[in-house]
Amino acid sequence: MSTLSLTKAHGSRNDIFVVDGAPLDHFATAGELTRAVGLLCDRKRGLGGDGVYFVADHGDGTARAWFYNPDGSEALLCGNGMRCAGRILLDRHQAESVVVEQGPYSFTVRDGGRTSHGVRQVSVELPAVDFAPAEPIVAEAGPHGEYVDRLLPAFHPSRHVTAVAVPNSHLITVIDVYDEAELIETGRRVADSPDAFPIGANLSFVLPLSDDEVFIHTYERGAGLTPSCGSGIAASRATLSRLGLVTPERPVTVRNPGGVARSYLLQTAGDVWQPVLEGNATLVYDAELDTAVLLGDGPVSYEGAAHMAEISAFAELSRENMKVLHEAGVHPTEV
Protein backbone atom coordinates (compact mmCIF):
# COMPACT_ATOMS: atom_id res chain seq x y z
CA MET A 1 0.00 0.00 0.00
CA SER A 2 1.08 3.61 -0.62
CA THR A 3 1.28 6.68 1.56
CA LEU A 4 -1.45 9.25 1.12
CA SER A 5 -0.27 12.89 1.31
CA LEU A 6 -3.20 15.13 2.06
CA THR A 7 -4.18 18.59 3.22
CA LYS A 8 -7.37 19.33 5.10
CA ALA A 9 -8.77 22.69 4.07
CA HIS A 10 -12.14 24.40 4.04
CA GLY A 11 -14.12 26.76 1.84
CA SER A 12 -16.79 28.50 3.92
CA ARG A 13 -16.49 25.67 6.46
CA ASN A 14 -17.03 22.89 3.92
CA ASP A 15 -14.24 20.57 5.13
CA ILE A 16 -12.35 19.15 2.17
CA PHE A 17 -9.44 16.71 2.01
CA VAL A 18 -7.13 17.44 -0.92
CA VAL A 19 -5.06 14.38 -1.84
CA ASP A 20 -2.01 14.39 -4.10
CA GLY A 21 -2.47 12.04 -7.05
CA ALA A 22 -5.26 10.35 -8.95
CA PRO A 23 -7.59 7.94 -7.13
CA LEU A 24 -6.11 4.90 -8.85
CA ASP A 25 -2.62 5.97 -7.75
CA HIS A 26 -3.68 4.97 -4.24
CA PHE A 27 -6.51 2.43 -4.52
CA ALA A 28 -6.75 -0.59 -6.79
CA THR A 29 -10.53 -0.80 -7.11
CA ALA A 30 -13.63 1.36 -6.94
CA GLY A 31 -14.69 -0.57 -3.84
CA GLU A 32 -11.45 0.28 -2.03
CA LEU A 33 -11.82 3.94 -3.01
CA THR A 34 -15.40 4.13 -1.73
CA ARG A 35 -14.42 2.50 1.56
CA ALA A 36 -11.42 4.79 2.06
CA VAL A 37 -13.30 8.01 1.28
CA GLY A 38 -16.15 6.98 3.58
CA LEU A 39 -13.84 6.27 6.51
CA LEU A 40 -11.72 9.37 5.96
CA CYS A 41 -14.81 11.63 5.98
CA ASP A 42 -16.50 9.85 8.91
CA ARG A 43 -16.61 12.32 11.81
CA LYS A 44 -16.49 9.59 14.47
CA ARG A 45 -14.17 6.91 13.08
CA GLY A 46 -12.22 9.00 10.57
CA LEU A 47 -10.83 12.52 10.38
CA GLY A 48 -14.17 14.15 9.48
CA GLY A 49 -14.91 15.93 6.23
CA ASP A 50 -17.46 16.87 3.57
CA GLY A 51 -15.61 15.33 0.65
CA VAL A 52 -12.28 14.44 -0.93
CA TYR A 53 -10.55 15.99 -3.93
CA PHE A 54 -7.87 13.89 -5.63
CA VAL A 55 -5.59 16.13 -7.68
CA ALA A 56 -3.09 14.94 -10.30
CA ASP A 57 -0.72 17.89 -10.77
CA HIS A 58 0.69 18.08 -14.31
CA GLY A 59 3.49 20.37 -13.11
CA ASP A 60 2.76 23.16 -15.59
CA GLY A 61 -0.03 25.06 -13.84
CA THR A 62 -2.68 22.58 -14.91
CA ALA A 63 -4.13 19.55 -13.15
CA ARG A 64 -6.90 16.97 -13.32
CA ALA A 65 -9.18 16.50 -10.33
CA TRP A 66 -11.79 14.04 -9.06
CA PHE A 67 -14.24 14.82 -6.25
CA TYR A 68 -15.95 12.27 -4.02
CA ASN A 69 -18.78 12.84 -1.57
CA PRO A 70 -18.52 11.41 1.97
CA ASP A 71 -20.45 8.30 0.85
CA GLY A 72 -17.84 7.61 -1.82
CA SER A 73 -19.98 8.66 -4.77
CA GLU A 74 -18.30 10.80 -7.41
CA ALA A 75 -19.57 14.34 -8.14
CA LEU A 76 -18.85 16.64 -11.07
CA LEU A 77 -18.33 19.72 -8.93
CA CYS A 78 -17.73 21.03 -5.45
CA GLY A 79 -17.38 24.80 -5.76
CA ASN A 80 -16.03 25.38 -2.26
CA GLY A 81 -13.77 22.35 -2.58
CA MET A 82 -12.41 23.52 -5.93
CA ARG A 83 -11.23 26.71 -4.22
CA CYS A 84 -9.28 24.57 -1.74
CA ALA A 85 -7.72 22.34 -4.40
CA GLY A 86 -6.90 25.34 -6.55
CA ARG A 87 -5.35 27.29 -3.67
CA ILE A 88 -2.90 24.43 -2.99
CA LEU A 89 -1.86 24.45 -6.66
CA LEU A 90 -1.52 28.25 -6.66
CA ASP A 91 0.82 28.06 -3.68
CA ARG A 92 2.82 25.14 -5.05
CA HIS A 93 3.50 26.88 -8.37
CA GLN A 94 3.58 30.42 -6.94
CA ALA A 95 1.09 31.32 -9.65
CA GLU A 96 -1.61 33.93 -10.12
CA SER A 97 -3.89 31.38 -11.79
CA VAL A 98 -4.12 27.65 -12.52
CA VAL A 99 -6.45 25.53 -14.63
CA VAL A 100 -8.06 22.42 -13.14
CA GLU A 101 -9.91 19.91 -15.32
CA GLN A 102 -12.68 17.82 -13.82
CA GLY A 103 -14.89 15.59 -15.92
CA PRO A 104 -15.74 17.51 -19.11
CA TYR A 105 -15.15 20.89 -17.46
CA SER A 106 -12.17 23.21 -17.15
CA PHE A 107 -11.97 25.54 -14.13
CA THR A 108 -9.76 28.61 -13.92
CA VAL A 109 -8.75 29.29 -10.33
CA ARG A 110 -7.22 32.67 -9.43
CA ASP A 111 -5.48 34.13 -6.40
CA GLY A 112 -7.75 36.62 -4.65
CA GLY A 113 -5.31 38.01 -2.08
CA ARG A 114 -6.21 38.23 1.60
CA THR A 115 -8.95 39.93 3.59
CA SER A 116 -8.20 42.48 6.30
CA HIS A 117 -8.41 39.54 8.73
CA GLY A 118 -5.62 37.73 6.84
CA VAL A 119 -7.94 35.13 5.27
CA ARG A 120 -6.70 33.83 1.91
CA GLN A 121 -9.20 34.35 -0.91
CA VAL A 122 -9.47 32.36 -4.13
CA SER A 123 -11.85 32.74 -7.07
CA VAL A 124 -13.01 30.00 -9.42
CA GLU A 125 -14.82 30.31 -12.74
CA LEU A 126 -17.59 27.70 -12.72
CA PRO A 127 -19.39 26.10 -15.70
CA ALA A 128 -22.12 28.13 -17.38
CA VAL A 129 -25.49 27.94 -15.68
CA ASP A 130 -28.35 26.23 -17.52
CA PHE A 131 -31.97 27.21 -16.95
CA ALA A 132 -33.14 24.66 -19.55
CA PRO A 133 -31.15 21.48 -18.84
CA ALA A 134 -31.55 18.39 -20.97
CA GLU A 135 -32.32 16.37 -17.84
CA PRO A 136 -35.21 18.23 -16.21
CA ILE A 137 -34.92 19.21 -12.55
CA VAL A 138 -38.68 19.75 -12.34
CA ALA A 139 -40.54 16.96 -14.15
CA GLU A 140 -43.25 19.12 -15.69
CA ALA A 141 -40.63 21.35 -17.36
CA GLY A 142 -39.54 18.46 -19.59
CA PRO A 143 -36.18 18.17 -21.40
CA HIS A 144 -34.71 21.61 -22.22
CA GLY A 145 -37.71 23.27 -20.60
CA GLU A 146 -37.37 26.24 -18.25
CA TYR A 147 -38.92 26.48 -14.82
CA VAL A 148 -38.46 30.07 -13.63
CA ASP A 149 -40.24 31.84 -10.76
CA ARG A 150 -43.24 29.53 -10.73
CA LEU A 151 -45.57 28.23 -8.04
CA LEU A 152 -45.46 24.45 -7.64
CA PRO A 153 -47.61 22.81 -4.93
CA ALA A 154 -45.28 19.80 -4.75
CA PHE A 155 -42.55 22.25 -3.77
CA HIS A 156 -44.31 24.73 -1.48
CA PRO A 157 -47.90 26.01 -1.10
CA SER A 158 -46.92 29.67 -1.57
CA ARG A 159 -43.23 30.02 -2.48
CA HIS A 160 -42.14 30.48 -6.10
CA VAL A 161 -39.18 28.44 -7.30
CA THR A 162 -36.61 28.54 -10.09
CA ALA A 163 -34.71 25.48 -11.34
CA VAL A 164 -31.13 25.79 -12.60
CA ALA A 165 -28.22 23.42 -13.31
CA VAL A 166 -24.63 24.42 -12.39
CA PRO A 167 -24.17 21.59 -13.65
CA ASN A 168 -25.65 19.85 -10.57
CA SER A 169 -29.33 20.53 -9.99
CA HIS A 170 -30.60 23.37 -7.82
CA LEU A 171 -33.93 24.87 -6.76
CA ILE A 172 -33.81 28.54 -5.76
CA THR A 173 -36.39 30.54 -3.83
CA VAL A 174 -36.08 34.25 -3.00
CA ILE A 175 -37.63 34.99 0.39
CA ASP A 176 -38.43 38.05 2.49
CA VAL A 177 -38.05 36.44 5.93
CA TYR A 178 -35.76 33.55 6.83
CA ASP A 179 -37.37 30.57 8.54
CA GLU A 180 -34.94 27.67 8.99
CA ALA A 181 -37.69 25.18 9.82
CA GLU A 182 -39.41 26.09 6.56
CA LEU A 183 -36.18 25.50 4.61
CA ILE A 184 -35.74 22.07 6.19
CA GLU A 185 -39.37 21.10 5.63
CA THR A 186 -39.24 22.19 1.98
CA GLY A 187 -35.93 20.41 1.39
CA ARG A 188 -37.34 17.20 2.79
CA ARG A 189 -40.46 17.59 0.65
CA VAL A 190 -38.28 17.84 -2.46
CA ALA A 191 -36.32 14.74 -1.43
CA ASP A 192 -39.55 12.82 -0.85
CA SER A 193 -41.13 13.80 -4.21
CA PRO A 194 -39.21 11.97 -6.97
CA ASP A 195 -42.19 12.20 -9.31
CA ALA A 196 -41.96 16.00 -9.24
CA PHE A 197 -38.15 16.22 -8.92
CA PRO A 198 -36.85 13.12 -10.75
CA ILE A 199 -33.11 13.71 -10.32
CA GLY A 200 -33.27 15.39 -6.91
CA ALA A 201 -31.95 18.85 -6.19
CA ASN A 202 -30.25 21.06 -3.64
CA LEU A 203 -32.53 23.78 -2.30
CA SER A 204 -31.41 27.32 -1.43
CA PHE A 205 -33.38 30.09 0.26
CA VAL A 206 -32.09 33.54 -0.76
CA LEU A 207 -32.76 36.53 1.50
CA PRO A 208 -31.71 39.95 0.11
CA LEU A 209 -30.03 42.06 2.81
CA SER A 210 -29.31 45.08 0.58
CA ASP A 211 -28.97 45.86 -3.13
CA ASP A 212 -25.69 43.93 -3.37
CA GLU A 213 -25.73 41.61 -0.35
CA VAL A 214 -27.72 38.45 0.36
CA PHE A 215 -28.00 35.63 2.87
CA ILE A 216 -28.14 32.13 1.37
CA HIS A 217 -28.76 28.88 3.21
CA THR A 218 -28.81 25.55 1.40
CA TYR A 219 -30.45 22.21 2.14
CA GLU A 220 -28.40 19.66 0.21
CA ARG A 221 -29.91 16.43 -1.04
CA GLY A 222 -28.62 13.58 1.05
CA ALA A 223 -26.91 15.88 3.56
CA GLY A 224 -29.43 18.36 4.92
CA LEU A 225 -28.43 21.85 6.07
CA THR A 226 -24.89 22.82 5.13
CA PRO A 227 -22.67 25.72 6.26
CA SER A 228 -22.30 26.71 2.61
CA CYS A 229 -22.77 25.30 -0.88
CA GLY A 230 -20.56 26.80 -3.58
CA SER A 231 -22.67 25.70 -6.53
CA GLY A 232 -25.75 26.80 -4.57
CA ILE A 233 -24.26 30.29 -4.35
CA ALA A 234 -23.62 30.27 -8.11
CA ALA A 235 -27.15 29.04 -8.86
CA SER A 236 -28.64 31.65 -6.52
CA ARG A 237 -26.56 34.44 -8.03
CA ALA A 238 -27.68 33.49 -11.54
CA THR A 239 -31.31 33.35 -10.41
CA LEU A 240 -31.11 36.88 -8.98
CA SER A 241 -30.10 38.16 -12.41
CA ARG A 242 -32.62 35.98 -14.24
CA LEU A 243 -35.36 37.53 -12.09
CA GLY A 244 -34.05 41.03 -12.87
CA LEU A 245 -33.02 41.79 -9.29
CA VAL A 246 -29.29 42.33 -9.97
CA THR A 247 -27.37 42.98 -13.19
CA PRO A 248 -25.16 40.00 -14.16
CA GLU A 249 -21.79 41.74 -13.87
CA ARG A 250 -22.45 43.23 -10.44
CA PRO A 251 -20.55 41.50 -7.61
CA VAL A 252 -22.87 40.35 -4.83
CA THR A 253 -21.66 39.63 -1.30
CA VAL A 254 -23.04 36.33 -0.04
CA ARG A 255 -23.32 35.52 3.66
CA ASN A 256 -24.15 32.09 4.98
CA PRO A 257 -23.48 30.17 8.21
CA GLY A 258 -20.10 29.05 6.83
CA GLY A 259 -18.66 32.44 5.98
CA VAL A 260 -18.65 35.17 3.36
CA ALA A 261 -18.27 34.82 -0.40
CA ARG A 262 -18.72 36.97 -3.47
CA SER A 263 -20.19 36.09 -6.84
CA TYR A 264 -20.88 37.67 -10.21
CA LEU A 265 -21.58 36.47 -13.75
CA LEU A 266 -19.38 36.58 -16.83
CA GLN A 267 -21.42 36.98 -20.02
CA THR A 268 -19.30 34.77 -22.26
CA ALA A 269 -21.54 34.66 -25.36
CA GLY A 270 -25.07 35.90 -25.92
CA ASP A 271 -27.18 34.95 -22.93
CA VAL A 272 -24.65 32.43 -21.55
CA TRP A 273 -23.72 33.25 -17.96
CA GLN A 274 -20.63 31.82 -16.31
CA PRO A 275 -20.58 32.33 -12.52
CA VAL A 276 -17.45 33.40 -10.67
CA LEU A 277 -17.26 32.34 -7.02
CA GLU A 278 -14.77 34.03 -4.71
CA GLY A 279 -14.22 33.12 -1.07
CA ASN A 280 -11.85 31.69 1.47
CA ALA A 281 -9.61 28.67 0.95
CA THR A 282 -8.26 28.05 4.43
CA LEU A 283 -5.63 25.41 5.20
CA VAL A 284 -6.24 23.42 8.41
CA TYR A 285 -3.46 20.80 8.53
CA ASP A 286 -1.17 18.60 6.43
CA ALA A 287 -0.84 14.88 7.06
CA GLU A 288 0.34 11.57 5.65
CA LEU A 289 -1.65 8.36 6.02
CA ASP A 290 -1.00 4.73 5.16
CA THR A 291 -3.74 3.81 2.68
CA ALA A 292 -4.10 0.45 4.42
CA VAL A 293 -5.46 2.28 7.48
CA LEU A 294 -8.28 3.71 5.37
CA LEU A 295 -9.31 0.23 4.28
CA GLY A 296 -9.82 -0.83 7.90
CA ASP A 297 -12.56 0.03 10.36
CA GLY A 298 -10.86 2.95 12.12
CA PRO A 299 -10.34 4.91 14.15
CA VAL A 300 -8.03 7.00 11.98
CA SER A 301 -5.48 9.36 13.51
CA TYR A 302 -2.79 11.55 12.01
CA GLU A 303 0.38 13.38 12.82
CA GLY A 304 0.84 16.61 10.94
CA ALA A 305 1.31 20.35 11.05
CA ALA A 306 -1.69 22.58 11.77
CA HIS A 307 -2.00 26.00 10.11
CA MET A 308 -2.93 27.88 13.28
CA ALA A 309 -2.55 31.40 11.84
CA GLU A 310 -5.01 30.61 9.05
CA ILE A 311 -7.45 28.96 11.45
CA SER A 312 -7.38 31.99 13.77
CA ALA A 313 -7.80 34.50 10.92
CA PHE A 314 -10.88 32.70 9.62
CA ALA A 315 -12.37 32.47 13.13
CA GLU A 316 -12.22 36.27 13.33
CA LEU A 317 -13.93 36.65 9.96
CA SER A 318 -16.58 34.11 10.99
CA ARG A 319 -17.39 35.97 14.21
CA GLU A 320 -17.81 39.19 12.25
CA ASN A 321 -20.06 37.46 9.71
CA MET A 322 -22.38 36.04 12.36
CA LYS A 323 -22.55 39.43 14.07
CA VAL A 324 -23.72 41.03 10.81
CA LEU A 325 -26.33 38.30 10.29
CA HIS A 326 -27.66 38.56 13.84
CA GLU A 327 -27.97 42.34 13.51
CA ALA A 328 -29.99 41.73 10.32
CA GLY A 329 -32.35 39.45 12.26
CA VAL A 330 -30.99 36.24 10.73
CA HIS A 331 -30.13 33.49 13.24
CA PRO A 332 -29.16 30.36 11.33
CA THR A 333 -27.95 27.19 12.92
CA GLU A 334 -24.17 27.10 12.71
CA VAL A 335 -23.91 23.67 11.09
C-alpha positions as CSV (number, residue, x, y, z in Angstrom):
1,M,0.0,0.0,0.0
2,S,1.1,3.6,-0.6
3,T,1.3,6.7,1.6
4,L,-1.4,9.2,1.1
5,S,-0.3,12.9,1.3
6,L,-3.2,15.1,2.1
7,T,-4.2,18.6,3.2
8,K,-7.4,19.3,5.1
9,A,-8.8,22.7,4.1
10,H,-12.1,24.4,4.0
11,G,-14.1,26.8,1.8
12,S,-16.8,28.5,3.9
13,R,-16.5,25.7,6.5
14,N,-17.0,22.9,3.9
15,D,-14.2,20.6,5.1
16,I,-12.4,19.1,2.2
17,F,-9.4,16.7,2.0
18,V,-7.1,17.4,-0.9
19,V,-5.1,14.4,-1.8
20,D,-2.0,14.4,-4.1
21,G,-2.5,12.0,-7.0
22,A,-5.3,10.4,-9.0
23,P,-7.6,7.9,-7.1
24,L,-6.1,4.9,-8.8
25,D,-2.6,6.0,-7.7
26,H,-3.7,5.0,-4.2
27,F,-6.5,2.4,-4.5
28,A,-6.7,-0.6,-6.8
29,T,-10.5,-0.8,-7.1
30,A,-13.6,1.4,-6.9
31,G,-14.7,-0.6,-3.8
32,E,-11.4,0.3,-2.0
33,L,-11.8,3.9,-3.0
34,T,-15.4,4.1,-1.7
35,R,-14.4,2.5,1.6
36,A,-11.4,4.8,2.1
37,V,-13.3,8.0,1.3
38,G,-16.1,7.0,3.6
39,L,-13.8,6.3,6.5
40,L,-11.7,9.4,6.0
41,C,-14.8,11.6,6.0
42,D,-16.5,9.8,8.9
43,R,-16.6,12.3,11.8
44,K,-16.5,9.6,14.5
45,R,-14.2,6.9,13.1
46,G,-12.2,9.0,10.6
47,L,-10.8,12.5,10.4
48,G,-14.2,14.1,9.5
49,G,-14.9,15.9,6.2
50,D,-17.5,16.9,3.6
51,G,-15.6,15.3,0.7
52,V,-12.3,14.4,-0.9
53,Y,-10.5,16.0,-3.9
54,F,-7.9,13.9,-5.6
55,V,-5.6,16.1,-7.7
56,A,-3.1,14.9,-10.3
57,D,-0.7,17.9,-10.8
58,H,0.7,18.1,-14.3
59,G,3.5,20.4,-13.1
60,D,2.8,23.2,-15.6
61,G,0.0,25.1,-13.8
62,T,-2.7,22.6,-14.9
63,A,-4.1,19.6,-13.1
64,R,-6.9,17.0,-13.3
65,A,-9.2,16.5,-10.3
66,W,-11.8,14.0,-9.1
67,F,-14.2,14.8,-6.2
68,Y,-15.9,12.3,-4.0
69,N,-18.8,12.8,-1.6
70,P,-18.5,11.4,2.0
71,D,-20.4,8.3,0.9
72,G,-17.8,7.6,-1.8
73,S,-20.0,8.7,-4.8
74,E,-18.3,10.8,-7.4
75,A,-19.6,14.3,-8.1
76,L,-18.9,16.6,-11.1
77,L,-18.3,19.7,-8.9
78,C,-17.7,21.0,-5.5
79,G,-17.4,24.8,-5.8
80,N,-16.0,25.4,-2.3
81,G,-13.8,22.4,-2.6
82,M,-12.4,23.5,-5.9
83,R,-11.2,26.7,-4.2
84,C,-9.3,24.6,-1.7
85,A,-7.7,22.3,-4.4
86,G,-6.9,25.3,-6.5
87,R,-5.3,27.3,-3.7
88,I,-2.9,24.4,-3.0
89,L,-1.9,24.4,-6.7
90,L,-1.5,28.2,-6.7
91,D,0.8,28.1,-3.7
92,R,2.8,25.1,-5.1
93,H,3.5,26.9,-8.4
94,Q,3.6,30.4,-6.9
95,A,1.1,31.3,-9.7
96,E,-1.6,33.9,-10.1
97,S,-3.9,31.4,-11.8
98,V,-4.1,27.7,-12.5
99,V,-6.5,25.5,-14.6
100,V,-8.1,22.4,-13.1
101,E,-9.9,19.9,-15.3
102,Q,-12.7,17.8,-13.8
103,G,-14.9,15.6,-15.9
104,P,-15.7,17.5,-19.1
105,Y,-15.2,20.9,-17.5
106,S,-12.2,23.2,-17.1
107,F,-12.0,25.5,-14.1
108,T,-9.8,28.6,-13.9
109,V,-8.8,29.3,-10.3
110,R,-7.2,32.7,-9.4
111,D,-5.5,34.1,-6.4
112,G,-7.8,36.6,-4.6
113,G,-5.3,38.0,-2.1
114,R,-6.2,38.2,1.6
115,T,-8.9,39.9,3.6
116,S,-8.2,42.5,6.3
117,H,-8.4,39.5,8.7
118,G,-5.6,37.7,6.8
119,V,-7.9,35.1,5.3
120,R,-6.7,33.8,1.9
121,Q,-9.2,34.3,-0.9
122,V,-9.5,32.4,-4.1
123,S,-11.8,32.7,-7.1
124,V,-13.0,30.0,-9.4
125,E,-14.8,30.3,-12.7
126,L,-17.6,27.7,-12.7
127,P,-19.4,26.1,-15.7
128,A,-22.1,28.1,-17.4
129,V,-25.5,27.9,-15.7
130,D,-28.3,26.2,-17.5
131,F,-32.0,27.2,-17.0
132,A,-33.1,24.7,-19.5
133,P,-31.2,21.5,-18.8
134,A,-31.6,18.4,-21.0
135,E,-32.3,16.4,-17.8
136,P,-35.2,18.2,-16.2
137,I,-34.9,19.2,-12.6
138,V,-38.7,19.8,-12.3
139,A,-40.5,17.0,-14.1
140,E,-43.3,19.1,-15.7
141,A,-40.6,21.4,-17.4
142,G,-39.5,18.5,-19.6
143,P,-36.2,18.2,-21.4
144,H,-34.7,21.6,-22.2
145,G,-37.7,23.3,-20.6
146,E,-37.4,26.2,-18.3
147,Y,-38.9,26.5,-14.8
148,V,-38.5,30.1,-13.6
149,D,-40.2,31.8,-10.8
150,R,-43.2,29.5,-10.7
151,L,-45.6,28.2,-8.0
152,L,-45.5,24.4,-7.6
153,P,-47.6,22.8,-4.9
154,A,-45.3,19.8,-4.7
155,F,-42.5,22.2,-3.8
156,H,-44.3,24.7,-1.5
157,P,-47.9,26.0,-1.1
158,S,-46.9,29.7,-1.6
159,R,-43.2,30.0,-2.5
160,H,-42.1,30.5,-6.1
161,V,-39.2,28.4,-7.3
162,T,-36.6,28.5,-10.1
163,A,-34.7,25.5,-11.3
164,V,-31.1,25.8,-12.6
165,A,-28.2,23.4,-13.3
166,V,-24.6,24.4,-12.4
167,P,-24.2,21.6,-13.6
168,N,-25.6,19.8,-10.6
169,S,-29.3,20.5,-10.0
170,H,-30.6,23.4,-7.8
171,L,-33.9,24.9,-6.8
172,I,-33.8,28.5,-5.8
173,T,-36.4,30.5,-3.8
174,V,-36.1,34.2,-3.0
175,I,-37.6,35.0,0.4
176,D,-38.4,38.1,2.5
177,V,-38.1,36.4,5.9
178,Y,-35.8,33.6,6.8
179,D,-37.4,30.6,8.5
180,E,-34.9,27.7,9.0
181,A,-37.7,25.2,9.8
182,E,-39.4,26.1,6.6
183,L,-36.2,25.5,4.6
184,I,-35.7,22.1,6.2
185,E,-39.4,21.1,5.6
186,T,-39.2,22.2,2.0
187,G,-35.9,20.4,1.4
188,R,-37.3,17.2,2.8
189,R,-40.5,17.6,0.7
190,V,-38.3,17.8,-2.5
191,A,-36.3,14.7,-1.4
192,D,-39.6,12.8,-0.9
193,S,-41.1,13.8,-4.2
194,P,-39.2,12.0,-7.0
195,D,-42.2,12.2,-9.3
196,A,-42.0,16.0,-9.2
197,F,-38.2,16.2,-8.9
198,P,-36.9,13.1,-10.7
199,I,-33.1,13.7,-10.3
200,G,-33.3,15.4,-6.9
201,A,-31.9,18.9,-6.2
202,N,-30.2,21.1,-3.6
203,L,-32.5,23.8,-2.3
204,S,-31.4,27.3,-1.4
205,F,-33.4,30.1,0.3
206,V,-32.1,33.5,-0.8
207,L,-32.8,36.5,1.5
208,P,-31.7,39.9,0.1
209,L,-30.0,42.1,2.8
210,S,-29.3,45.1,0.6
211,D,-29.0,45.9,-3.1
212,D,-25.7,43.9,-3.4
213,E,-25.7,41.6,-0.4
214,V,-27.7,38.4,0.4
215,F,-28.0,35.6,2.9
216,I,-28.1,32.1,1.4
217,H,-28.8,28.9,3.2
218,T,-28.8,25.5,1.4
219,Y,-30.5,22.2,2.1
220,E,-28.4,19.7,0.2
221,R,-29.9,16.4,-1.0
222,G,-28.6,13.6,1.1
223,A,-26.9,15.9,3.6
224,G,-29.4,18.4,4.9
225,L,-28.4,21.9,6.1
226,T,-24.9,22.8,5.1
227,P,-22.7,25.7,6.3
228,S,-22.3,26.7,2.6
229,C,-22.8,25.3,-0.9
230,G,-20.6,26.8,-3.6
231,S,-22.7,25.7,-6.5
232,G,-25.7,26.8,-4.6
233,I,-24.3,30.3,-4.3
234,A,-23.6,30.3,-8.1
235,A,-27.2,29.0,-8.9
236,S,-28.6,31.7,-6.5
237,R,-26.6,34.4,-8.0
238,A,-27.7,33.5,-11.5
239,T,-31.3,33.4,-10.4
240,L,-31.1,36.9,-9.0
241,S,-30.1,38.2,-12.4
242,R,-32.6,36.0,-14.2
243,L,-35.4,37.5,-12.1
244,G,-34.0,41.0,-12.9
245,L,-33.0,41.8,-9.3
246,V,-29.3,42.3,-10.0
247,T,-27.4,43.0,-13.2
248,P,-25.2,40.0,-14.2
249,E,-21.8,41.7,-13.9
250,R,-22.5,43.2,-10.4
251,P,-20.6,41.5,-7.6
252,V,-22.9,40.4,-4.8
253,T,-21.7,39.6,-1.3
254,V,-23.0,36.3,0.0
255,R,-23.3,35.5,3.7
256,N,-24.2,32.1,5.0
257,P,-23.5,30.2,8.2
258,G,-20.1,29.1,6.8
259,G,-18.7,32.4,6.0
260,V,-18.6,35.2,3.4
261,A,-18.3,34.8,-0.4
262,R,-18.7,37.0,-3.5
263,S,-20.2,36.1,-6.8
264,Y,-20.9,37.7,-10.2
265,L,-21.6,36.5,-13.8
266,L,-19.4,36.6,-16.8
267,Q,-21.4,37.0,-20.0
268,T,-19.3,34.8,-22.3
269,A,-21.5,34.7,-25.4
270,G,-25.1,35.9,-25.9
271,D,-27.2,35.0,-22.9
272,V,-24.6,32.4,-21.6
273,W,-23.7,33.3,-18.0
274,Q,-20.6,31.8,-16.3
275,P,-20.6,32.3,-12.5
276,V,-17.5,33.4,-10.7
277,L,-17.3,32.3,-7.0
278,E,-14.8,34.0,-4.7
279,G,-14.2,33.1,-1.1
280,N,-11.8,31.7,1.5
281,A,-9.6,28.7,1.0
282,T,-8.3,28.0,4.4
283,L,-5.6,25.4,5.2
284,V,-6.2,23.4,8.4
285,Y,-3.5,20.8,8.5
286,D,-1.2,18.6,6.4
287,A,-0.8,14.9,7.1
288,E,0.3,11.6,5.6
289,L,-1.6,8.4,6.0
290,D,-1.0,4.7,5.2
291,T,-3.7,3.8,2.7
292,A,-4.1,0.5,4.4
293,V,-5.5,2.3,7.5
294,L,-8.3,3.7,5.4
295,L,-9.3,0.2,4.3
296,G,-9.8,-0.8,7.9
297,D,-12.6,0.0,10.4
298,G,-10.9,3.0,12.1
299,P,-10.3,4.9,14.1
300,V,-8.0,7.0,12.0
301,S,-5.5,9.4,13.5
302,Y,-2.8,11.5,12.0
303,E,0.4,13.4,12.8
304,G,0.8,16.6,10.9
305,A,1.3,20.4,11.1
306,A,-1.7,22.6,11.8
307,H,-2.0,26.0,10.1
308,M,-2.9,27.9,13.3
309,A,-2.5,31.4,11.8
310,E,-5.0,30.6,9.1
311,I,-7.5,29.0,11.5
312,S,-7.4,32.0,13.8
313,A,-7.8,34.5,10.9
314,F,-10.9,32.7,9.6
315,A,-12.4,32.5,13.1
316,E,-12.2,36.3,13.3
317,L,-13.9,36.6,10.0
318,S,-16.6,34.1,11.0
319,R,-17.4,36.0,14.2
320,E,-17.8,39.2,12.2
321,N,-20.1,37.5,9.7
322,M,-22.4,36.0,12.4
323,K,-22.6,39.4,14.1
324,V,-23.7,41.0,10.8
325,L,-26.3,38.3,10.3
326,H,-27.7,38.6,13.8
327,E,-28.0,42.3,13.5
328,A,-30.0,41.7,10.3
329,G,-32.3,39.5,12.3
330,V,-31.0,36.2,10.7
331,H,-30.1,33.5,13.2
332,P,-29.2,30.4,11.3
333,T,-28.0,27.2,12.9
334,E,-24.2,27.1,12.7
335,V,-23.9,23.7,11.1
